[in-house]
Amino acid sequence: MLDISLNENEINFKDLEVEIYRLACEEACKIMAQILMEIDDILLEKRDKKEYRCKGKKHTNIKTIMGTVEFDKRIYEHINSEGKKNMFIF
């Protein structure tokens, strides 16, 4: 958190504003990652298990206006009509 000395005569408002904004964006990224992982859990349960086989998770990130959101996303395998395996992420 921001260190403010009581001995200083002035508090730099711009620095305070920037620090609060940074902390808010950091928390927003954590919330976004949590929501995306919860959606991934829902997709795992609702998928057609005969069509889409879960092959594990992949660590990924998304660049947003808040910053980079890092999370784990499941990868699925699907066999198409030609018998070829396709790997993808919902």
Distance bins in CASP14 RR format, pairs under 12 A and 6 or more apart:
PFRMAT RR
TARGET T0000
AUTHOR 0000-0000-0000
RMODE 2
METHOD distances of the structure
MODEL  1
1 16 0 0 0 0 0 1 0 0 0 0 0
1 19 1 0 0 1 0 0 0 0 0 0 0
1 20 0 0 0 0 0 1 0 0 0 0 0
1 22 0 0 0 0 0 1 0 0 0 0 0
1 23 1 0 0 1 0 0 0 0 0 0 0
1 26 0 0 0 0 0 1 0 0 0 0 0
2 11 0 0 0 0 1 0 0 0 0 0 0
2 12 0 0 0 0 0 1 0 0 0 0 0
2 13 0 0 0 0 0 1 0 0 0 0 0
2 15 1 0 0 1 0 0 0 0 0 0 0
2 16 1 0 0 1 0 0 0 0 0 0 0
2 17 0 0 0 0 0 1 0 0 0 0 0
2 18 0 0 0 0 1 0 0 0 0 0 0
2 19 1 0 1 0 0 0 0 0 0 0 0
2 20 0 0 0 0 1 0 0 0 0 0 0
2 21 0 0 0 0 0 1 0 0 0 0 0
2 22 0 0 0 0 1 0 0 0 0 0 0
2 23 0 0 0 0 1 0 0 0 0 0 0
3 11 0 0 0 0 0 1 0 0 0 0 0
3 15 0 0 0 0 0 1 0 0 0 0 0
3 16 0 0 0 0 0 1 0 0 0 0 0
3 19 0 0 0 0 1 0 0 0 0 0 0
4 10 0 0 0 0 0 1 0 0 0 0 0
4 11 1 0 0 1 0 0 0 0 0 0 0
4 12 0 0 0 0 1 0 0 0 0 0 0
4 13 0 0 0 0 0 1 0 0 0 0 0
4 15 0 0 0 0 1 0 0 0 0 0 0
4 16 0 0 0 0 1 0 0 0 0 0 0
4 19 0 0 0 0 1 0 0 0 0 0 0
5 11 0 0 0 0 1 0 0 0 0 0 0
5 12 0 0 0 0 0 1 0 0 0 0 0
8 15 0 0 0 0 0 1 0 0 0 0 0
10 16 0 0 0 0 0 1 0 0 0 0 0
11 17 0 0 0 0 0 1 0 0 0 0 0
11 19 0 0 0 0 0 1 0 0 0 0 0
12 18 0 0 0 0 1 0 0 0 0 0 0
12 19 0 0 0 0 1 0 0 0 0 0 0
13 19 0 0 0 0 0 1 0 0 0 0 0
13 20 0 0 0 0 0 1 0 0 0 0 0
14 20 0 0 0 0 0 1 0 0 0 0 0
14 21 0 0 0 0 0 1 0 0 0 0 0
15 21 0 0 0 0 0 1 0 0 0 0 0
15 22 0 0 0 0 0 1 0 0 0 0 0
16 22 0 0 0 0 0 1 0 0 0 0 0
16 23 0 0 0 0 0 1 0 0 0 0 0
17 23 0 0 0 0 0 1 0 0 0 0 0
17 24 0 0 0 0 0 1 0 0 0 0 0
18 24 0 0 0 0 0 1 0 0 0 0 0
18 25 0 0 0 0 0 1 0 0 0 0 0
19 25 0 0 0 0 0 1 0 0 0 0 0
19 26 0 0 0 0 0 1 0 0 0 0 0
20 26 0 0 0 0 0 1 0 0 0 0 0
20 27 0 0 0 0 0 1 0 0 0 0 0
21 27 0 0 0 0 0 1 0 0 0 0 0
21 28 0 0 0 0 0 1 0 0 0 0 0
21 65 0 0 0 0 0 1 0 0 0 0 0
21 66 0 0 0 0 1 0 0 0 0 0 0
21 67 0 0 0 0 0 1 0 0 0 0 0
22 28 0 0 0 0 0 1 0 0 0 0 0
22 29 0 0 0 0 0 1 0 0 0 0 0
22 66 0 0 0 0 0 1 0 0 0 0 0
22 67 0 0 0 0 1 0 0 0 0 0 0
23 29 0 0 0 0 0 1 0 0 0 0 0
23 30 0 0 0 0 0 1 0 0 0 0 0
23 66 0 0 0 0 0 1 0 0 0 0 0
24 30 0 0 0 0 0 1 0 0 0 0 0
24 31 0 0 0 0 0 1 0 0 0 0 0
24 65 0 0 0 0 0 1 0 0 0 0 0
24 66 0 0 0 0 1 0 0 0 0 0 0
24 67 0 0 0 0 0 1 0 0 0 0 0
25 31 0 0 0 0 0 1 0 0 0 0 0
25 32 0 0 0 0 0 1 0 0 0 0 0
25 64 0 0 0 0 1 0 0 0 0 0 0
25 65 0 0 0 0 1 0 0 0 0 0 0
25 66 1 0 1 0 0 0 0 0 0 0 0
25 67 1 0 1 0 0 0 0 0 0 0 0
25 68 0 0 0 0 0 1 0 0 0 0 0
25 69 0 0 0 0 0 1 0 0 0 0 0
26 32 0 0 0 0 0 1 0 0 0 0 0
26 33 0 0 0 0 0 1 0 0 0 0 0
26 64 0 0 0 0 0 1 0 0 0 0 0
26 66 0 0 0 0 1 0 0 0 0 0 0
26 67 0 0 0 0 1 0 0 0 0 0 0
26 68 0 0 0 0 0 1 0 0 0 0 0
26 69 0 0 0 0 0 1 0 0 0 0 0
26 70 0 0 0 0 0 1 0 0 0 0 0
27 33 0 0 0 0 0 1 0 0 0 0 0
27 34 0 0 0 0 0 1 0 0 0 0 0
27 66 0 0 0 0 1 0 0 0 0 0 0
27 67 0 0 0 0 0 1 0 0 0 0 0
27 69 0 0 0 0 0 1 0 0 0 0 0
28 34 0 0 0 0 0 1 0 0 0 0 0
28 35 0 0 0 0 0 1 0 0 0 0 0
28 64 0 0 0 0 1 0 0 0 0 0 0
28 65 0 0 0 0 1 0 0 0 0 0 0
28 66 1 0 1 0 0 0 0 0 0 0 0
28 67 0 0 0 0 1 0 0 0 0 0 0
28 68 0 0 0 0 0 1 0 0 0 0 0
28 69 0 0 0 0 1 0 0 0 0 0 0
29 35 0 0 0 0 0 1 0 0 0 0 0
29 36 0 0 0 0 0 1 0 0 0 0 0
29 61 0 0 0 0 1 0 0 0 0 0 0
29 62 0 0 0 0 1 0 0 0 0 0 0
29 63 0 0 0 0 0 1 0 0 0 0 0
29 64 1 0 0 1 0 0 0 0 0 0 0
29 65 0 0 0 0 0 1 0 0 0 0 0
29 66 1 0 1 0 0 0 0 0 0 0 0
29 67 1 0 1 0 0 0 0 0 0 0 0
29 68 1 0 0 1 0 0 0 0 0 0 0
29 69 1 0 1 0 0 0 0 0 0 0 0
29 70 1 0 0 1 0 0 0 0 0 0 0
29 71 0 0 0 0 1 0 0 0 0 0 0
30 36 0 0 0 0 0 1 0 0 0 0 0
30 37 0 0 0 0 0 1 0 0 0 0 0
30 66 0 0 0 0 1 0 0 0 0 0 0
30 67 0 0 0 0 0 1 0 0 0 0 0
30 68 0 0 0 0 0 1 0 0 0 0 0
30 69 0 0 0 0 1 0 0 0 0 0 0
30 70 0 0 0 0 1 0 0 0 0 0 0
30 71 0 0 0 0 1 0 0 0 0 0 0
31 37 0 0 0 0 0 1 0 0 0 0 0
31 38 0 0 0 0 0 1 0 0 0 0 0
31 64 0 0 0 0 0 1 0 0 0 0 0
31 66 0 0 0 0 1 0 0 0 0 0 0
31 69 0 0 0 0 1 0 0 0 0 0 0
31 71 0 0 0 0 0 1 0 0 0 0 0
32 38 0 0 0 0 0 1 0 0 0 0 0
32 39 0 0 0 0 0 1 0 0 0 0 0
32 61 0 0 0 0 0 1 0 0 0 0 0
32 62 0 0 0 0 1 0 0 0 0 0 0
32 63 0 0 0 0 0 1 0 0 0 0 0
32 64 1 0 0 1 0 0 0 0 0 0 0
32 65 0 0 0 0 0 1 0 0 0 0 0
32 66 1 0 0 1 0 0 0 0 0 0 0
32 67 0 0 0 0 1 0 0 0 0 0 0
32 68 0 0 0 0 0 1 0 0 0 0 0
32 69 1 0 1 0 0 0 0 0 0 0 0
32 70 0 0 0 0 1 0 0 0 0 0 0
32 71 0 0 0 0 1 0 0 0 0 0 0
33 39 0 0 0 0 0 1 0 0 0 0 0
33 40 0 0 0 0 0 1 0 0 0 0 0
33 59 0 0 0 0 0 1 0 0 0 0 0
33 60 0 0 0 0 0 1 0 0 0 0 0
33 61 0 0 0 0 1 0 0 0 0 0 0
33 62 0 0 0 0 1 0 0 0 0 0 0
33 64 0 0 0 0 0 1 0 0 0 0 0
33 66 0 0 0 0 0 1 0 0 0 0 0
33 67 0 0 0 0 0 1 0 0 0 0 0
33 68 0 0 0 0 1 0 0 0 0 0 0
33 69 1 0 1 0 0 0 0 0 0 0 0
33 70 1 0 0 1 0 0 0 0 0 0 0
33 71 1 0 1 0 0 0 0 0 0 0 0
33 72 0 0 0 0 1 0 0 0 0 0 0
33 73 0 0 0 0 0 1 0 0 0 0 0
34 40 0 0 0 0 0 1 0 0 0 0 0
34 41 0 0 0 0 0 1 0 0 0 0 0
34 69 0 0 0 0 1 0 0 0 0 0 0
34 70 0 0 0 0 0 1 0 0 0 0 0
34 71 0 0 0 0 1 0 0 0 0 0 0
34 72 0 0 0 0 0 1 0 0 0 0 0
35 41 0 0 0 0 0 1 0 0 0 0 0
35 42 0 0 0 0 0 1 0 0 0 0 0
35 62 0 0 0 0 0 1 0 0 0 0 0
35 69 0 0 0 0 1 0 0 0 0 0 0
35 71 0 0 0 0 1 0 0 0 0 0 0
36 42 0 0 0 0 0 1 0 0 0 0 0
36 43 0 0 0 0 0 1 0 0 0 0 0
36 60 0 0 0 0 1 0 0 0 0 0 0
36 61 0 0 0 0 0 1 0 0 0 0 0
36 62 0 0 0 0 1 0 0 0 0 0 0
36 64 0 0 0 0 0 1 0 0 0 0 0
36 69 1 0 0 1 0 0 0 0 0 0 0
36 70 0 0 0 0 0 1 0 0 0 0 0
36 71 1 0 1 0 0 0 0 0 0 0 0
36 72 0 0 0 0 1 0 0 0 0 0 0
36 73 1 0 0 1 0 0 0 0 0 0 0
36 74 0 0 0 0 0 1 0 0 0 0 0
36 89 0 0 0 0 0 1 0 0 0 0 0
36 90 0 0 0 0 0 1 0 0 0 0 0
37 43 0 0 0 0 0 1 0 0 0 0 0
37 44 0 0 0 0 0 1 0 0 0 0 0
37 57 0 0 0 0 1 0 0 0 0 0 0
37 59 0 0 0 0 0 1 0 0 0 0 0
37 60 0 0 0 0 0 1 0 0 0 0 0
37 69 0 0 0 0 0 1 0 0 0 0 0
37 70 0 0 0 0 0 1 0 0 0 0 0
37 71 1 0 1 0 0 0 0 0 0 0 0
37 72 1 0 0 1 0 0 0 0 0 0 0
37 73 1 0 0 1 0 0 0 0 0 0 0
37 74 0 0 0 0 1 0 0 0 0 0 0
38 44 0 0 0 0 0 1 0 0 0 0 0
38 45 0 0 0 0 0 1 0 0 0 0 0
38 71 0 0 0 0 0 1 0 0 0 0 0
38 72 0 0 0 0 0 1 0 0 0 0 0
38 73 0 0 0 0 0 1 0 0 0 0 0
39 45 0 0 0 0 0 1 0 0 0 0 0
39 46 0 0 0 0 0 1 0 0 0 0 0
39 71 0 0 0 0 0 1 0 0 0 0 0
39 73 0 0 0 0 1 0 0 0 0 0 0
39 74 0 0 0 0 0 1 0 0 0 0 0
39 89 0 0 0 0 0 1 0 0 0 0 0
39 90 0 0 0 0 1 0 0 0 0 0 0
40 46 0 0 0 0 0 1 0 0 0 0 0
40 47 0 0 0 0 0 1 0 0 0 0 0
40 54 0 0 0 0 0 1 0 0 0 0 0
40 56 0 0 0 0 0 1 0 0 0 0 0
40 57 0 0 0 0 1 0 0 0 0 0 0
40 58 0 0 0 0 0 1 0 0 0 0 0
40 60 0 0 0 0 0 1 0 0 0 0 0
40 71 0 0 0 0 1 0 0 0 0 0 0
40 72 1 0 0 1 0 0 0 0 0 0 0
40 73 1 0 1 0 0 0 0 0 0 0 0
40 74 1 0 1 0 0 0 0 0 0 0 0
40 75 0 0 0 0 0 1 0 0 0 0 0
40 76 0 0 0 0 0 1 0 0 0 0 0
40 89 0 0 0 0 1 0 0 0 0 0 0
40 90 1 0 0 1 0 0 0 0 0 0 0
41 47 0 0 0 0 0 1 0 0 0 0 0
41 54 0 0 0 0 0 1 0 0 0 0 0
41 57 0 0 0 0 0 1 0 0 0 0 0
41 71 0 0 0 0 0 1 0 0 0 0 0
41 72 0 0 0 0 0 1 0 0 0 0 0
41 73 0 0 0 0 0 1 0 0 0 0 0
41 74 0 0 0 0 1 0 0 0 0 0 0
41 90 0 0 0 0 0 1 0 0 0 0 0
42 74 0 0 0 0 0 1 0 0 0 0 0
42 90 0 0 0 0 0 1 0 0 0 0 0
43 49 0 0 0 0 0 1 0 0 0 0 0
43 52 0 0 0 0 1 0 0 0 0 0 0
43 54 0 0 0 0 1 0 0 0 0 0 0
43 73 0 0 0 0 1 0 0 0 0 0 0
43 74 1 0 0 1 0 0 0 0 0 0 0
43 75 0 0 0 0 0 1 0 0 0 0 0
43 76 0 0 0 0 1 0 0 0 0 0 0
43 88 0 0 0 0 0 1 0 0 0 0 0
43 89 0 0 0 0 1 0 0 0 0 0 0
43 90 1 0 1 0 0 0 0 0 0 0 0
44 52 0 0 0 0 1 0 0 0 0 0 0
44 53 0 0 0 0 0 1 0 0 0 0 0
44 54 1 0 0 1 0 0 0 0 0 0 0
44 55 0 0 0 0 0 1 0 0 0 0 0
44 56 0 0 0 0 1 0 0 0 0 0 0
44 57 0 0 0 0 0 1 0 0 0 0 0
44 72 0 0 0 0 0 1 0 0 0 0 0
44 73 0 0 0 0 0 1 0 0 0 0 0
44 74 1 0 0 1 0 0 0 0 0 0 0
44 75 0 0 0 0 0 1 0 0 0 0 0
44 76 0 0 0 0 1 0 0 0 0 0 0
44 89 0 0 0 0 0 1 0 0 0 0 0
44 90 0 0 0 0 1 0 0 0 0 0 0
45 52 0 0 0 0 0 1 0 0 0 0 0
45 54 0 0 0 0 0 1 0 0 0 0 0
45 74 0 0 0 0 0 1 0 0 0 0 0
46 52 0 0 0 0 0 1 0 0 0 0 0
46 90 0 0 0 0 1 0 0 0 0 0 0
47 53 0 0 0 0 1 0 0 0 0 0 0
47 54 1 0 0 1 0 0 0 0 0 0 0
47 74 0 0 0 0 1 0 0 0 0 0 0
47 76 1 0 0 1 0 0 0 0 0 0 0
47 77 0 0 0 0 0 1 0 0 0 0 0
47 78 0 0 0 0 0 1 0 0 0 0 0
47 88 0 0 0 0 0 1 0 0 0 0 0
47 90 1 0 0 1 0 0 0 0 0 0 0
48 54 0 0 0 0 0 1 0 0 0 0 0
48 76 0 0 0 0 0 1 0 0 0 0 0
48 78 0 0 0 0 1 0 0 0 0 0 0
48 90 0 0 0 0 0 1 0 0 0 0 0
49 76 0 0 0 0 0 1 0 0 0 0 0
49 77 0 0 0 0 0 1 0 0 0 0 0
49 78 0 0 0 0 0 1 0 0 0 0 0
50 78 0 0 0 0 0 1 0 0 0 0 0
50 79 0 0 0 0 0 1 0 0 0 0 0
51 76 0 0 0 0 1 0 0 0 0 0 0
51 77 0 0 0 0 1 0 0 0 0 0 0
51 78 1 0 0 1 0 0 0 0 0 0 0
51 79 0 0 0 0 1 0 0 0 0 0 0
51 80 0 0 0 0 0 1 0 0 0 0 0
51 81 0 0 0 0 0 1 0 0 0 0 0
51 86 0 0 0 0 0 1 0 0 0 0 0
51 88 0 0 0 0 0 1 0 0 0 0 0
51 90 0 0 0 0 0 1 0 0 0 0 0
52 74 0 0 0 0 1 0 0 0 0 0 0
52 75 0 0 0 0 0 1 0 0 0 0 0
52 76 1 0 1 0 0 0 0 0 0 0 0
52 77 1 0 0 1 0 0 0 0 0 0 0
52 78 1 0 1 0 0 0 0 0 0 0 0
52 79 0 0 0 0 1 0 0 0 0 0 0
52 80 0 0 0 0 0 1 0 0 0 0 0
52 85 0 0 0 0 0 1 0 0 0 0 0
52 86 0 0 0 0 0 1 0 0 0 0 0
52 87 0 0 0 0 0 1 0 0 0 0 0
52 88 0 0 0 0 1 0 0 0 0 0 0
52 89 0 0 0 0 0 1 0 0 0 0 0
52 90 0 0 0 0 1 0 0 0 0 0 0
53 74 0 0 0 0 0 1 0 0 0 0 0
53 75 0 0 0 0 1 0 0 0 0 0 0
53 76 1 0 0 1 0 0 0 0 0 0 0
53 77 1 0 1 0 0 0 0 0 0 0 0
53 78 1 0 0 1 0 0 0 0 0 0 0
53 79 0 0 0 0 1 0 0 0 0 0 0
53 85 0 0 0 0 1 0 0 0 0 0 0
53 86 0 0 0 0 0 1 0 0 0 0 0
53 87 0 0 0 0 1 0 0 0 0 0 0
53 88 0 0 0 0 0 1 0 0 0 0 0
54 73 0 0 0 0 0 1 0 0 0 0 0
54 74 1 0 1 0 0 0 0 0 0 0 0
54 75 1 0 0 1 0 0 0 0 0 0 0
54 76 1 0 1 0 0 0 0 0 0 0 0
54 77 1 0 0 1 0 0 0 0 0 0 0
54 78 0 0 0 0 0 1 0 0 0 0 0
54 87 0 0 0 0 0 1 0 0 0 0 0
54 88 0 0 0 0 0 1 0 0 0 0 0
54 89 0 0 0 0 0 1 0 0 0 0 0
54 90 0 0 0 0 0 1 0 0 0 0 0
55 73 0 0 0 0 0 1 0 0 0 0 0
55 74 1 0 0 1 0 0 0 0 0 0 0
55 75 1 0 1 0 0 0 0 0 0 0 0
55 76 1 0 0 1 0 0 0 0 0 0 0
55 77 1 0 1 0 0 0 0 0 0 0 0
55 78 0 0 0 0 0 1 0 0 0 0 0
55 85 0 0 0 0 1 0 0 0 0 0 0
55 86 0 0 0 0 0 1 0 0 0 0 0
55 87 1 0 0 1 0 0 0 0 0 0 0
55 88 0 0 0 0 0 1 0 0 0 0 0
55 89 0 0 0 0 0 1 0 0 0 0 0
56 72 0 0 0 0 1 0 0 0 0 0 0
56 73 0 0 0 0 1 0 0 0 0 0 0
56 74 1 0 1 0 0 0 0 0 0 0 0
56 75 1 0 1 0 0 0 0 0 0 0 0
56 76 0 0 0 0 1 0 0 0 0 0 0
56 77 0 0 0 0 1 0 0 0 0 0 0
56 87 0 0 0 0 0 1 0 0 0 0 0
56 89 0 0 0 0 0 1 0 0 0 0 0
57 71 0 0 0 0 1 0 0 0 0 0 0
57 72 1 0 1 0 0 0 0 0 0 0 0
57 73 1 0 0 1 0 0 0 0 0 0 0
57 74 1 0 1 0 0 0 0 0 0 0 0
57 75 1 0 0 1 0 0 0 0 0 0 0
57 76 0 0 0 0 0 1 0 0 0 0 0
57 89 0 0 0 0 1 0 0 0 0 0 0
58 70 0 0 0 0 0 1 0 0 0 0 0
58 71 0 0 0 0 1 0 0 0 0 0 0
58 72 1 0 0 1 0 0 0 0 0 0 0
58 73 1 0 1 0 0 0 0 0 0 0 0
58 74 1 0 0 1 0 0 0 0 0 0 0
58 75 1 0 1 0 0 0 0 0 0 0 0
58 76 0 0 0 0 0 1 0 0 0 0 0
58 87 0 0 0 0 1 0 0 0 0 0 0
58 88 0 0 0 0 0 1 0 0 0 0 0
58 89 1 0 0 1 0 0 0 0 0 0 0
59 69 0 0 0 0 0 1 0 0 0 0 0
59 70 1 0 0 1 0 0 0 0 0 0 0
59 71 1 0 0 1 0 0 0 0 0 0 0
59 72 1 0 1 0 0 0 0 0 0 0 0
59 73 0 0 0 0 1 0 0 0 0 0 0
59 74 0 0 0 0 0 1 0 0 0 0 0
59 75 0 0 0 0 0 1 0 0 0 0 0
59 89 0 0 0 0 0 1 0 0 0 0 0
60 68 0 0 0 0 0 1 0 0 0 0 0
60 69 0 0 0 0 1 0 0 0 0 0 0
60 70 1 0 0 1 0 0 0 0 0 0 0
60 71 1 0 0 1 0 0 0 0 0 0 0
60 72 1 0 0 1 0 0 0 0 0 0 0
60 73 1 0 1 0 0 0 0 0 0 0 0
60 74 0 0 0 0 0 1 0 0 0 0 0
60 75 0 0 0 0 1 0 0 0 0 0 0
60 89 1 0 0 1 0 0 0 0 0 0 0
61 67 0 0 0 0 1 0 0 0 0 0 0
61 68 1 0 1 0 0 0 0 0 0 0 0
61 69 1 0 0 1 0 0 0 0 0 0 0
61 70 1 0 1 0 0 0 0 0 0 0 0
61 71 1 0 0 1 0 0 0 0 0 0 0
61 72 0 0 0 0 0 1 0 0 0 0 0
61 73 0 0 0 0 1 0 0 0 0 0 0
62 68 1 0 0 1 0 0 0 0 0 0 0
62 69 1 0 1 0 0 0 0 0 0 0 0
62 70 0 0 0 0 1 0 0 0 0 0 0
62 71 0 0 0 0 1 0 0 0 0 0 0
62 73 0 0 0 0 1 0 0 0 0 0 0
62 89 0 0 0 0 0 1 0 0 0 0 0
63 69 1 0 0 1 0 0 0 0 0 0 0
63 70 0 0 0 0 0 1 0 0 0 0 0
64 70 0 0 0 0 0 1 0 0 0 0 0
64 71 0 0 0 0 0 1 0 0 0 0 0
71 89 0 0 0 0 0 1 0 0 0 0 0
72 89 0 0 0 0 0 1 0 0 0 0 0
73 88 0 0 0 0 0 1 0 0 0 0 0
73 89 1 0 1 0 0 0 0 0 0 0 0
73 90 0 0 0 0 1 0 0 0 0 0 0
74 87 0 0 0 0 0 1 0 0 0 0 0
74 88 0 0 0 0 0 1 0 0 0 0 0
74 89 1 0 0 1 0 0 0 0 0 0 0
74 90 1 0 0 1 0 0 0 0 0 0 0
75 85 0 0 0 0 0 1 0 0 0 0 0
75 86 0 0 0 0 0 1 0 0 0 0 0
75 87 1 0 1 0 0 0 0 0 0 0 0
75 88 1 0 0 1 0 0 0 0 0 0 0
75 89 1 0 1 0 0 0 0 0 0 0 0
75 90 0 0 0 0 1 0 0 0 0 0 0
76 85 0 0 0 0 0 1 0 0 0 0 0
76 86 0 0 0 0 1 0 0 0 0 0 0
76 87 1 0 0 1 0 0 0 0 0 0 0
76 88 1 0 0 1 0 0 0 0 0 0 0
76 89 1 0 0 1 0 0 0 0 0 0 0
76 90 1 0 0 1 0 0 0 0 0 0 0
77 83 0 0 0 0 0 1 0 0 0 0 0
77 84 0 0 0 0 0 1 0 0 0 0 0
77 85 1 0 1 0 0 0 0 0 0 0 0
77 86 1 0 0 1 0 0 0 0 0 0 0
77 87 1 0 1 0 0 0 0 0 0 0 0
77 88 0 0 0 0 1 0 0 0 0 0 0
77 89 0 0 0 0 0 1 0 0 0 0 0
78 84 0 0 0 0 1 0 0 0 0 0 0
78 85 1 0 0 1 0 0 0 0 0 0 0
78 86 1 0 1 0 0 0 0 0 0 0 0
78 87 1 0 0 1 0 0 0 0 0 0 0
78 88 1 0 0 1 0 0 0 0 0 0 0
78 89 0 0 0 0 0 1 0 0 0 0 0
78 90 0 0 0 0 0 1 0 0 0 0 0
79 85 1 0 1 0 0 0 0 0 0 0 0
79 86 1 0 0 1 0 0 0 0 0 0 0
79 87 0 0 0 0 0 1 0 0 0 0 0
80 86 1 0 1 0 0 0 0 0 0 0 0
80 87 0 0 0 0 0 1 0 0 0 0 0
80 88 0 0 0 0 0 1 0 0 0 0 0
END
